[in-house]
Amino acid sequence: MRFAPAARTVAAALSVLAVLLTPATAHAAEHAAAPGDTVVLPVRDALAALPLQSENRTGYERTKFKHWTDADRDGCNTRAEVLKAEAVTAPAQGPNCALTGGSWYSPYDDRYLDSASKLDVDHLVPLAEAWDSGASQWTAKERELYANDLDDARDLIAVSAASNRSKADKDPSEWLPPYAGYRCQYDTDWIADKTRWGLSIDAIERDALTQQLADCPDRPITVTLAR
């Protein structure tokens, strides 16, 4: 079921998060934020709190992130769960969770699509980018959970196959949604996703996001930490 919405460096970033927490959660995070804690802070502060590290893709293979799984064993894998949840018009569900009919909106390129076969389910922060940003140090199970995260609706998104393949494994310094009206939301969700999973950011990525967010509202984001 889909639900709507280096050690010292990481520790330092978490301590910043603790300072920025809302009063309701600040006491719980007095020493360090922990998995399951919820943080609420303006998106520019969340960006500043991300650990700054250079990226390293050594050893990356897509198969190290097991997906798509069927965690609740209802016959529909993660991809299908996202497609069902994000449909504008609900598709019919057949045997083995085959989806027919329905319609979807792809916010990356401001398009409506009338077939599940025309959509990809995108990892907002791509698997390769996650690897570069810390997931190379995770266990196989943690990578599986990341690749199938249905507990935060920002992490996986149904979009046109064309826009997703244009994006590939690029970060916001290299690619932004073709539809300009979605770019502030995209950057905000990117930062929320990295915050949720304790991922780092490199200097070029940080500078690009800082520049892009200068033209966006400094919206508060609410994130439940996954790790």
KATA-V202250 format. One record per residue. BURIAL is b if it has 24 or more other C-alpha atoms within 12 Angstrom, else e. Layout:
BURIAL
BURIAL
This chain:
b
b
e
e
e
e
e
e
e
b
e
e
b
b
b
b
b
b
b
b
b
e
e
e
b
b
e
e
b
e
e
b
b
b
e
e
b
b
b
b
b
b
b
b
b
b
b
b
b
b
b
b
e
e
b
e
e
e
e
e
e
e
e
b
b
b
b
b
b
b
b
e
e
e
e
b
b
b
b
b
b
b
b
b
b
b
b
e
e
e
b
e
e
e
e
e
e
e
b
e
e
b
b
b
b
b
b
b
b
e
e
e
b
b
b
b
b
b
b
b
b
b
b
b
b
b
b
b
b
b
b
b
b
b
b
b
e
e
e
e
e
b
b
b
b
b
b
b
b
b
b
b
b
b
b
b
b
b
b
b
b
e
b
b
e
e
b
b
b
b
b
b
e
e
b
b
b
e
e
e
e
e
b
b
b
b
b
b
b
b
b
b
b
b
b
b
b
b
b
b
b
b
e
e
b
b
e
e
b
b
e
b
b
e
e
e
e
e
b
b
b
b
b
b
b
b
b
